[in-house]
Amino acid sequence: MAEATLVEAVRMALARAMADDETVLILGEDVGLDGGVFRATDGLIKAFGAERVRDTPLAEGVIAGVSVGLAAQGFRPVAEIQFMGFIYPVIDQLVSHASRLRNRTRGRLTCPMVLRAPYGGGIGAPEHHSESTEALFAHIPGLRVVIPSSPERAYGLLLAAIRDPDPVVFLEPKRIYRAVKEEVADDGRAQPLDTCFVLREGADLTLVAWGAMTVETLAAADALAAEGVEAEVIDVATLKPLDMPAILSSVEKTGRCVIVQEAPLTGGFGSEIAARLAEHGLLSLLAPVQRVAGYDTVMPLPRLEKHYMPDVDRVLAAARRALEFA
Amino acid sequence: MVEGCAGKGEAATEEYLATAAQPPTAMFDHLYAELPADLRGQRQDLAAAREPSDG
């Protein structure tokens, strides 16, 4: 079984989906001849032709609008928005059409499209290239929001997203695009959507994260284990719809929870998880839910970026606050 | 022509008023191909709390 990075796994999944289903199309800026700025679509135009791998104008609203139209007419478009910082013109198409086309037409039309975007910071990029605003999309009824945390997960979840009959926003943590290589079987098997994954079992503390933050969270769990504390690490993976029973089950066991997100604190998706823990898991909690998050600032430029990004020390500090709460 | 349009408008209005209201839970229909587990509780809460009404 070959090893692959996360971005290679994305490419593998796209190739597999296109080979299996001729209705799958790829469109976006530089996805064809250039193979994508992160090489996520490298070689696909050669394999599948320019009719199915289309370079678009620099117009994100058009990319999304065309995708809605294609999806409504029986295709399965996989659109790439080059960076999450450029995704905001797409929101109108997602909110006003993609997410509600099925509802508006009472099922007569559907919108099986995937909108992929590299997201998150940590690569020393200029402004607009390090966004983490996944909470905006998780707020939209009728959408799915999926964020892989590893190559294997990227392959399986992207296949699931492409095959899903409803629109999916698939956010790829670009900081770990090439950070890890692991075995990825190109077997066409999808991983389940709407499901959290337990990355590490433990009985003393629940750590909840998604995307690239699972790296720091697992490192914190390792550090805690050296101190005799066994943390359970949960990868949310699908933010919407959320598999809250998995998180509640873990907190019922551990009594303490730390939520780790790269996104700004206020209004971040961790808030939703914390609220649901308060509503449905209060009697399990032995300490207040802790959140580790980015600051409520614009993502700073490279020289200050490391001060913004939640790191292992901040996760550990939050873990200790939860563990030491009287 | 004006009388014809007015007539069509009145007919459409009467047809709408004669159409029974959907149950409140209809707002959960056609949200996804299959209603996710995460939303079933909300639908159940609505079904338990509300009575159908015209409007």
Contacts between the chains, C-beta under 8 A, distances in Angstrom:
chain1	res1	chain2	res2	distance
A	102	B	30	5.0
A	102	B	31	7.2
A	102	B	32	7.3
A	102	B	33	7.4
A	103	B	29	7.9
A	103	B	30	4.8
A	103	B	31	5.7
A	105	B	30	7.8
A	106	B	29	7.4
A	106	B	30	5.2
A	107	B	30	4.7
A	110	B	33	7.1
A	141	B	31	6.3
A	142	B	31	5.5
A	142	B	32	6.7
A	164	B	33	7.9
A	165	B	32	7.9
A	165	B	33	4.0
A	166	B	32	5.0
A	166	B	33	5.8
A	194	B	36	5.5
A	194	B	37	6.8
A	194	B	38	6.9
A	240	B	38	7.8
A	241	B	36	3.7
A	241	B	37	7.1
A	241	B	38	3.7
A	241	B	39	6.4
A	242	B	38	5.4
A	243	B	37	7.9
A	243	B	38	7.3
A	244	B	38	6.6
A	245	B	37	7.9
